[in-house]
Amino acid sequence: MKNVNTISIIEEPNEFDDHLLDIIGNNFNFSHEKGLAEWLKNSIDAYIRQDVPDENKHVVMRFTDGDGGSTNLPIFEIIDYVGMTSTDINKALKRWGDPEAAKRGAKKGIRLRVYGGHGNGGKFYMRQMFHVSHFITYRDGYLNIFGFNDHRKYGFADGFKDKKISPDLALKMANIDGFIPDNVKRKILLGKTGFTVVKGIRPKNIAKKISVSHFIQKIKHHPQSRRALKYSQVSVIHNGKLVMDRITMNEIQPLDDFKDPFIFDIPEYLESNDVNEKKSIQMMTSKFPAGKLILKTSAIPFGHSGHSAELNCIDFIGETGVIASYRMHELGFLKYYPQAQFIYGECSCPILEDPDDDCVQNDREKLVESDKVKTLLKWVALKVDEVAEKIGNKEREKQKVEELHTSEIFNEFLNKWKNQFMSKFLREILGGPDKGSLTGGLGDDGSGGGKNGKSETKDGLGSGGGKGGGQGDQKKKGLGFPRVLISGQDDPLNPGTTVNFTERHHVIEQRLQDVPEQIFWINREKLLARKILEKYGKDSVEWRNYLFQCYVNIFITSALEAKSKSEGGALSVDDAKRVIDETYSKIYDKASTDLEKFLLNESYEVKEEA
Amino acid sequence: MNNIREFNRSEKILLSLFILSKGTSKKVRFEDIAVKAFKLFRSDFQLRGYPNHPDTGDIIHKPLYSDLKKKGFVLSGGKYFSLTKKGLEYGKKLRDIFKKGNYDFTEEPDKYTKSMEDEINRILRTSAFNLFTSGKKEEILDIDFHDYLGTTVRTKKFDFLGRLHNVKEAVEASKSNNPRLYVILNDLNQFLLSKFKDVVNFFENMKGGKS
C-alpha cells in the first residue's frame, strides 16, 4: 500500500465558471480611454508581429454617434490592416490571461517587443464596457467575426467562421472601404495583408453623442497609449468624417536650464522603508540587469489637473511596454512637489518582471505593493526630489535676479532721497558739533527735486550738488554719504563679482573694505527679507518699507557713532536713547511727506528720471 | 627685587585720566589730561626747554592713542578720552600706590579681575562660543568673530587691538579661576585667531587709528 505522503497527483486542466470573468472584469473598472488604449496597443502589436515599419502602422479610430434610441447606437471601432485567422483567434484571442498572447502568430525570427501584456485588457474592455462587441477580421482570404453577445459570452458569429470571401467584399462588409490608404488597399486586394475591425456597440455611459476630442486628449496622455501613439499613424474618424489625420503627442519642451535628461542607475541594493526592520532589497541579479531612471523636464508645469497633468508621472517600462505609471503625488512624499510638476520620466527595472516575484499587475496601472516596489518607489521619489530641488534652486536664482532688479530701483530711489534731503541731517550727526575742528564736513544741500507744496509729484527727487564743506585747521576729506546697496549686487570695489551674505549675517552688513568707502549692504538673505519677498513680492509696499527701515537702521548707527565719538568713545544708555529717538523722529517726519507714496501706496513705480 | 619698578609714562597718563574722571568712565579732554600729567609728573611732561609749560605733543599723544588703547585701557572720540572697565581697575591700582607717596610698585602676575570676569561671562553668551562648543565651529562667521571680540568692522584700529588684547588677557587669566573652562576658551581663541587671521591683519595694518 502506498504511503499517503508520497502520492502523486495526476494533473487535470482547470475548470472555471464564467462568473470568474465577471469578478476579474469588475476589477478592471475600465475607463474608455484606457480601454481604447488597450485596443490601440493590440493593433500596434499586430503590426509588430508582422515586422511592419512604424510609418506603415496605420490605425484608425472610428467613432459613430447614436441617436439616443435603440436603432442607431453609438459605436467605437479600431481598425488595423493586419488581420487574424481563426487559428490566431482560437490560440490567442480566446485564451484568457495568457502572458504570451500578444506574441503569438509572429513572423519567424523577429524578437518581439510588443505593447500587449497579459492578453486580457482589450477583451475585458469589449466584454465589460459595451452592450455587444466583436472583431471583424480578414486574412488569407477568410473572414472571421468573433465577439461577445449581450450575455457576455464569446464566440464566432454564426456563419462567419473562416468564411471564404473576396477582399473586396470583406472590405465592404467591414465598411472600411472608403478611407483605406491606396497602397494598403492594394495589398489587401492582393491578399498580402488583411484587416481587423474591433467594434464596440453601445459603450457604457454613452447613450448618444461621443465626445471624441475629449477621448483623444485623454488617450494622448494615457500611459498605456503614449508610446504606441508615438510610433504609429493613428487617424480619427467621427461620424464618417476624418477629424484627425494623425494623433500626435505634443512635444514637451524642456526647461531651458535642464535640457538634458537626468539618468540615474538603480543601485544593486536599496534599503527597504520598513521602520521596524531595515533590510536590503536586491534590485538586480545576473538574470535581471540593473535598471535606470530617466527624468526629464517640461518648460511648462503639468499642473494638478487637466490632460497634461497625466504626463506628470513616472512610467515604469517593462519587456512589454508600460507596466505601471505613477503620478508624482503617488510616489510618496515629495519635499519639492511644486517643482516636481515640471518633471516626467521613465523607469525601467527588469527585476520587477521576475516570474518568481512578479510585480506587474494585470491592469498595468500600478505595480504590486510589495516591499520591492515600495522601496523602489521611495527611491524614485528621492531622485525626483533631487531634480526638483535643482529646479527650485534655479527658480530661486532667477527670482532673486528679478527681485534684485526691482529692489535696486527702489534702493536707488531711497539713496537719492537720502542724499538730497538727509545731507543736513547727516552733517549734523556725522560732522559733529565742532565745526571745522578736524574733519571737513559734508557738502551743502543740493536743490530739491519735484514740485513743492501741493504738487502731485512731491516724491520727485532733485540732485544733491552742493559745495564741499570743511574749514577746519586740519582739512581732511569728510566721509561721504553712506552708499546703500543690496546683497546680490555687483561689488563696486571688485567689479565682476557679486556680494552675498547668509541668513545669519546682519540685516545691514559691511565688509572691512566697505567701511572707508561708506558702503552698506542690505542683506537680502535675512529671513524676514526672504519672507516678505516670498509672501508679498518684490514690488510690494511691505518690501519698500523694509528697505526704508534698513536706511533708518543705517542713520541710527551713524548717529550713535557720531554721538559716541563726541562722548570720548563711550555712550550712556540715556544718551543712546536720546540719539535714537531724535533720529527716528527726524527721519520719520521727513519721510512722511517726501516718501508718502513710496511707503504707503500699494503700488508704486519709480520714475525713470528719479 | 627684580620686578619692582617705577610707573612708566603710559601709567602716569592713565593715572592722570583716572584722577580727572574721578574714577569713572566720564570723558576727559586731551588738553586737560596733558596739563594734569604735567602737574603730577612735571619732569616727564614738560615742554622741552620750557619747564613751566606742559608738552602736548607726541609725549602724551602717542601713549593715549596707541599704547593705552591697544591695551584696552581707554576709549577715545575726537579729542576726548574715557576709561574702560579695565582702565578703571588699573587706574585705581595706580592711584592707591600713588597715594602712598611712592609710585614704585611691584609688578604682579595677572589676576582674574572683575572686568575679566565680565569679559568671560560676555564671551560665554556669544554665538562663536555656542557654535564652537556645539561642534559647529565651521559655521562661525566673521560677524561671530566680531561679536566675540565686542567689535564691528567699523571699530577703529587701536580700539580693535585693545579689545583683542583684553579678550586674550581675560582668557589667560581664567586659567586660575576655572582651568576646565580655560581649555575651551583658549582653544576657541586660537581657532578664531587662526580662522580670522586676515581680519586681525587688516586692523593691524590699518593706517591711522585715531578717532
Interface residues (C-beta under 8 A of the other chain):
Chain A: G432 D434 S437 L438 T502 R504 H505 H506 E509 Q510 R511 L512 D514 V515 E561 S564 K565 S566 E567 G568 G569 A570
Chain B: S25 K26 K27 V28 V74 L75 S76 G77 G78 Y80 F81 S82 E139 L141 I143 T152 V153 R154 D159 V199 F202 S211
